């Protein structure tokens, strides 16, 4: 798992927003749905299957709460 020192909180918060948009069916230029889930997995230490964007966003929210700045 990646530690907080290695992950800028802003980038994680942006990823959470992107995951929420993807769960609503939107696409984001430059970031595939698979890459977003892989990146979320690097932050949370979990593995996400295709289509689990909302769960990944919730896990990122939990991570942000547990790792305050």
N, CA, C and O atoms as a GROMACS GRO file, in nm:
protein
  276
    1UNK      N    1   0.084  -0.117   0.000
    1UNK     CA    2   0.000   0.000   0.000
    1UNK      C    3   0.089   0.124   0.000
    1UNK      O    4   0.197   0.124   0.059
    2UNK      N    5   0.044   0.226  -0.066
    2UNK     CA    6   0.117   0.352  -0.072
    2UNK      C    7   0.086   0.433   0.053
    2UNK      O    8  -0.029   0.438   0.097
    3UNK      N    9   0.186   0.496   0.111
    3UNK     CA   10   0.165   0.576   0.231
    3UNK      C   11   0.118   0.716   0.196
    3UNK      O   12   0.126   0.759   0.080
    4UNK      N   13   0.068   0.787   0.296
    4UNK     CA   14   0.016   0.922   0.274
    4UNK      C   15   0.123   1.016   0.222
    4UNK      O   16   0.094   1.108   0.145
    5UNK      N   17   0.247   0.995   0.263
    5UNK     CA   18   0.355   1.082   0.219
    5UNK      C   19   0.377   1.074   0.068
    5UNK      O   20   0.428   1.167   0.007
    6UNK      N   21   0.338   0.964   0.009
    6UNK     CA   22   0.361   0.943  -0.133
    6UNK      C   23   0.243   0.988  -0.219
    6UNK      O   24   0.256   0.994  -0.341
    7UNK      N   25   0.131   1.018  -0.159
    7UNK     CA   26   0.012   1.053  -0.235
    7UNK      C   27  -0.034   1.193  -0.198
    7UNK      O   28  -0.070   1.216  -0.082
    8UNK      N   29  -0.033   1.286  -0.291
    8UNK     CA   30  -0.089   1.417  -0.260
    8UNK      C   31  -0.240   1.405  -0.238
    8UNK      O   32  -0.311   1.346  -0.319
    9UNK      N   33  -0.288   1.461  -0.128
    9UNK     CA   34  -0.431   1.451  -0.095
    9UNK      C   35  -0.519   1.511  -0.204
    9UNK      O   36  -0.628   1.461  -0.230
   10UNK      N   37  -0.472   1.617  -0.267
   10UNK     CA   38  -0.553   1.679  -0.371
   10UNK      C   39  -0.577   1.582  -0.485
   10UNK      O   40  -0.689   1.572  -0.536
   11UNK      N   41  -0.473   1.510  -0.526
   11UNK     CA   42  -0.487   1.413  -0.635
   11UNK      C   43  -0.586   1.303  -0.598
   11UNK      O   44  -0.662   1.256  -0.683
   12UNK      N   45  -0.584   1.262  -0.473
   12UNK     CA   46  -0.677   1.158  -0.428
   12UNK      C   47  -0.820   1.212  -0.429
   12UNK      O   48  -0.913   1.141  -0.468
   13UNK      N   49  -0.838   1.336  -0.386
   13UNK     CA   50  -0.972   1.396  -0.387
   13UNK      C   51  -1.024   1.412  -0.529
   13UNK      O   52  -1.143   1.391  -0.554
   14UNK      N   53  -0.937   1.448  -0.622
   14UNK     CA   54  -0.978   1.459  -0.762
   14UNK      C   55  -1.015   1.321  -0.816
   14UNK      O   56  -1.114   1.307  -0.888
   15UNK      N   57  -0.938   1.221  -0.782
   15UNK     CA   58  -0.969   1.084  -0.825
   15UNK      C   59  -1.106   1.042  -0.774
   15UNK      O   60  -1.183   0.978  -0.847
   16UNK      N   61  -1.137   1.076  -0.650
   16UNK     CA   62  -1.268   1.043  -0.594
   16UNK      C   63  -1.379   1.107  -0.678
   16UNK      O   64  -1.479   1.041  -0.707
   17UNK      N   65  -1.363   1.231  -0.715
   17UNK     CA   66  -1.462   1.298  -0.799
   17UNK      C   67  -1.476   1.233  -0.935
   17UNK      O   68  -1.586   1.218  -0.988
   18UNK      N   69  -1.363   1.194  -0.992
   18UNK     CA   70  -1.367   1.128  -1.122
   18UNK      C   71  -1.436   0.992  -1.113
   18UNK      O   72  -1.510   0.954  -1.204
   19UNK      N   73  -1.412   0.921  -1.006
   19UNK     CA   74  -1.480   0.792  -0.987
   19UNK      C   75  -1.631   0.811  -0.973
   19UNK      O   76  -1.709   0.732  -1.026
   20UNK      N   77  -1.671   0.916  -0.904
   20UNK     CA   78  -1.815   0.943  -0.890
   20UNK      C   79  -1.878   0.976  -1.025
   20UNK      O   80  -1.988   0.932  -1.054
   21UNK      N   81  -1.808   1.054  -1.106
   21UNK     CA   82  -1.860   1.085  -1.239
   21UNK      C   83  -1.869   0.959  -1.324
   21UNK      O   84  -1.967   0.939  -1.396
   22UNK      N   85  -1.768   0.874  -1.316
   22UNK     CA   86  -1.770   0.749  -1.392
   22UNK      C   87  -1.883   0.658  -1.346
   22UNK      O   88  -1.943   0.588  -1.428
   23UNK      N   89  -1.912   0.657  -1.217
   23UNK     CA   90  -2.022   0.573  -1.168
   23UNK      C   91  -2.156   0.623  -1.219
   23UNK      O   92  -2.251   0.546  -1.228
   24UNK      N   93  -2.164   0.752  -1.253
   24UNK     CA   94  -2.286   0.809  -1.310
   24UNK      C   95  -2.293   0.790  -1.461
   24UNK      O   96  -2.392   0.828  -1.524
   25UNK      N   97  -2.189   0.732  -1.519
   25UNK     CA   98  -2.191   0.702  -1.662
   25UNK      C   99  -2.112   0.799  -1.749
   25UNK      O  100  -2.111   0.785  -1.871
   26UNK      N  101  -2.046   0.895  -1.689
   26UNK     CA  102  -1.968   0.990  -1.767
   26UNK      C  103  -1.830   0.933  -1.796
   26UNK      O  104  -1.780   0.847  -1.723
   27UNK      N  105  -1.770   0.981  -1.903
   27UNK     CA  106  -1.633   0.942  -1.936
   27UNK      C  107  -1.543   1.063  -1.917
   27UNK      O  108  -1.587   1.177  -1.925
   28UNK      N  109  -1.417   1.035  -1.892
   28UNK     CA  110  -1.320   1.140  -1.868
   28UNK      C  111  -1.206   1.120  -1.966
   28UNK      O  112  -1.143   1.015  -1.970
   29UNK      N  113  -1.180   1.223  -2.045
   29UNK     CA  114  -1.074   1.214  -2.145
   29UNK      C  115  -0.939   1.202  -2.074
   29UNK      O  116  -0.907   1.280  -1.985
   30UNK      N  117  -0.862   1.105  -2.116
   30UNK     CA  118  -0.729   1.087  -2.060
   30UNK      C  119  -0.722   0.991  -1.942
   30UNK      O  120  -0.613   0.961  -1.894
   31UNK      N  121  -0.838   0.943  -1.895
   31UNK     CA  122  -0.838   0.848  -1.784
   31UNK      C  123  -0.942   0.740  -1.812
   31UNK      O  124  -1.063   0.766  -1.812
   32UNK      N  125  -0.894   0.620  -1.836
   32UNK     CA  126  -0.987   0.510  -1.863
   32UNK      C  127  -1.051   0.464  -1.732
   32UNK      O  128  -0.998   0.489  -1.624
   33UNK      N  129  -1.164   0.399  -1.744
   33UNK     CA  130  -1.233   0.348  -1.625
   33UNK      C  131  -1.147   0.246  -1.552
   33UNK      O  132  -1.145   0.242  -1.429
   34UNK      N  133  -1.078   0.164  -1.627
   34UNK     CA  134  -0.991   0.063  -1.567
   34UNK      C  135  -0.875   0.128  -1.493
   34UNK      O  136  -0.842   0.088  -1.381
   35UNK      N  137  -0.812   0.227  -1.555
   35UNK     CA  138  -0.699   0.294  -1.491
   35UNK      C  139  -0.742   0.365  -1.364
   35UNK      O  140  -0.666   0.369  -1.266
   36UNK      N  141  -0.862   0.421  -1.363
   36UNK     CA  142  -0.913   0.488  -1.243
   36UNK      C  143  -0.928   0.388  -1.129
   36UNK      O  144  -0.894   0.418  -1.015
   37UNK      N  145  -0.980   0.269  -1.160
   37UNK     CA  146  -0.997   0.167  -1.056
   37UNK      C  147  -0.862   0.114  -1.007
   37UNK      O  148  -0.846   0.087  -0.888
   38UNK      N  149  -0.766   0.099  -1.097
   38UNK     CA  150  -0.633   0.053  -1.058
   38UNK      C  151  -0.567   0.157  -0.967
   38UNK      O  152  -0.504   0.121  -0.867
   39UNK      N  153  -0.581   0.284  -1.001
   39UNK     CA  154  -0.523   0.391  -0.920
   39UNK      C  155  -0.589   0.396  -0.782
   39UNK      O  156  -0.522   0.414  -0.681
   40UNK      N  157  -0.720   0.380  -0.779
   40UNK     CA  158  -0.792   0.377  -0.651
   40UNK      C  159  -0.743   0.260  -0.566
   40UNK      O  160  -0.729   0.272  -0.445
   41UNK      N  161  -0.716   0.148  -0.630
   41UNK     CA  162  -0.665   0.032  -0.560
   41UNK      C  163  -0.528   0.055  -0.500
   41UNK      O  164  -0.496   0.003  -0.393
   42UNK      N  165  -0.445   0.133  -0.569
   42UNK     CA  166  -0.313   0.165  -0.515
   42UNK      C  167  -0.324   0.251  -0.390
   42UNK      O  168  -0.241   0.242  -0.300
   43UNK      N  169  -0.427   0.335  -0.385
   43UNK     CA  170  -0.447   0.421  -0.268
   43UNK      C  171  -0.503   0.341  -0.151
   43UNK      O  172  -0.453   0.351  -0.039
   44UNK      N  173  -0.606   0.262  -0.177
   44UNK     CA  174  -0.678   0.193  -0.069
   44UNK      C  175  -0.620   0.056  -0.035
   44UNK      O  176  -0.646   0.003   0.073
   45UNK      N  177  -0.543  -0.001  -0.125
   45UNK     CA  178  -0.489  -0.135  -0.102
   45UNK      C  179  -0.586  -0.245  -0.138
   45UNK      O  180  -0.564  -0.361  -0.104
   46UNK      N  181  -0.695  -0.210  -0.206
   46UNK     CA  182  -0.797  -0.308  -0.246
   46UNK      C  183  -0.793  -0.328  -0.397
   46UNK      O  184  -0.733  -0.248  -0.470
   47UNK      N  185  -0.857  -0.434  -0.443
   47UNK     CA  186  -0.870  -0.461  -0.585
   47UNK      C  187  -1.015  -0.441  -0.626
   47UNK      O  188  -1.106  -0.493  -0.561
   48UNK      N  189  -1.037  -0.365  -0.732
   48UNK     CA  190  -1.173  -0.335  -0.778
   48UNK      C  191  -1.195  -0.397  -0.915
   48UNK      O  192  -1.112  -0.386  -1.005
   49UNK      N  193  -1.310  -0.462  -0.928
   49UNK     CA  194  -1.349  -0.517  -1.057
   49UNK      C  195  -1.422  -0.410  -1.138
   49UNK      O  196  -1.461  -0.307  -1.084
   50UNK      N  197  -1.439  -0.436  -1.264
   50UNK     CA  198  -1.504  -0.342  -1.354
   50UNK      C  199  -1.643  -0.304  -1.303
   50UNK      O  200  -1.720  -0.391  -1.262
   51UNK      N  201  -1.674  -0.176  -1.306
   51UNK     CA  202  -1.805  -0.128  -1.268
   51UNK      C  203  -1.821  -0.092  -1.122
   51UNK      O  204  -1.930  -0.052  -1.080
   52UNK      N  205  -1.716  -0.104  -1.043
   52UNK     CA  206  -1.726  -0.075  -0.900
   52UNK      C  207  -1.675   0.065  -0.866
   52UNK      O  208  -1.609   0.084  -0.763
   53UNK      N  209  -1.705   0.160  -0.951
   53UNK     CA  210  -1.654   0.296  -0.933
   53UNK      C  211  -1.711   0.364  -0.809
   53UNK      O  212  -1.639   0.436  -0.739
   54UNK      N  213  -1.838   0.342  -0.780
   54UNK     CA  214  -1.899   0.405  -0.663
   54UNK      C  215  -1.838   0.350  -0.534
   54UNK      O  216  -1.813   0.426  -0.440
   55UNK      N  217  -1.814   0.221  -0.529
   55UNK     CA  218  -1.752   0.160  -0.412
   55UNK      C  219  -1.610   0.213  -0.394
   55UNK      O  220  -1.568   0.242  -0.282
   56UNK      N  221  -1.538   0.225  -0.504
   56UNK     CA  222  -1.402   0.280  -0.497
   56UNK      C  223  -1.405   0.424  -0.446
   56UNK      O  224  -1.319   0.463  -0.367
   57UNK      N  225  -1.501   0.503  -0.491
   57UNK     CA  226  -1.513   0.642  -0.445
   57UNK      C  227  -1.542   0.647  -0.295
   57UNK      O  228  -1.487   0.730  -0.224
   58UNK      N  229  -1.628   0.558  -0.247
   58UNK     CA  230  -1.658   0.552  -0.104
   58UNK      C  231  -1.534   0.512  -0.023
   58UNK      O  232  -1.509   0.566   0.084
   59UNK      N  233  -1.457   0.417  -0.076
   59UNK     CA  234  -1.335   0.374  -0.007
   59UNK      C  235  -1.232   0.487  -0.004
   59UNK      O  236  -1.160   0.502   0.094
   60UNK      N  237  -1.225   0.565  -0.111
   60UNK     CA  238  -1.134   0.679  -0.115
   60UNK      C  239  -1.178   0.782  -0.011
   60UNK      O  240  -1.095   0.841   0.058
   61UNK      N  241  -1.309   0.805   0.000
   61UNK     CA  242  -1.360   0.898   0.102
   61UNK      C  243  -1.320   0.853   0.242
   61UNK      O  244  -1.279   0.933   0.325
   62UNK      N  245  -1.333   0.723   0.266
   62UNK     CA  246  -1.293   0.667   0.395
   62UNK      C  247  -1.143   0.686   0.417
   62UNK      O  248  -1.101   0.722   0.527
   63UNK      N  249  -1.064   0.662   0.315
   63UNK     CA  250  -0.920   0.680   0.325
   63UNK      C  251  -0.885   0.825   0.359
   63UNK      O  252  -0.798   0.851   0.442
   64UNK      N  253  -0.954   0.919   0.295
   64UNK     CA  254  -0.927   1.060   0.321
   64UNK      C  255  -0.962   1.098   0.466
   64UNK      O  256  -0.892   1.177   0.528
   65UNK      N  257  -1.071   1.039   0.519
   65UNK     CA  258  -1.108   1.066   0.658
   65UNK      C  259  -1.010   1.006   0.756
   65UNK      O  260  -0.980   1.066   0.859
   66UNK      N  261  -0.960   0.886   0.724
   66UNK     CA  262  -0.868   0.817   0.814
   66UNK      C  263  -0.726   0.872   0.809
   66UNK      O  264  -0.646   0.849   0.900
   67UNK      N  265  -0.694   0.944   0.702
   67UNK     CA  266  -0.560   0.999   0.684
   67UNK      C  267  -0.566   1.151   0.668
   67UNK      O  268  -0.544   1.203   0.559
   68UNK      N  269  -0.595   1.221   0.777
   68UNK     CA  270  -0.605   1.367   0.766
   68UNK      C  271  -0.470   1.431   0.734
   68UNK      O  272  -0.364   1.374   0.762
   69UNK      N  273  -0.477   1.548   0.676
   69UNK     CA  274  -0.354   1.618   0.636
   69UNK      C  275  -0.274   1.664   0.754
   69UNK      O  276  -0.168   1.724   0.738
   0.00000   0.00000   0.00000
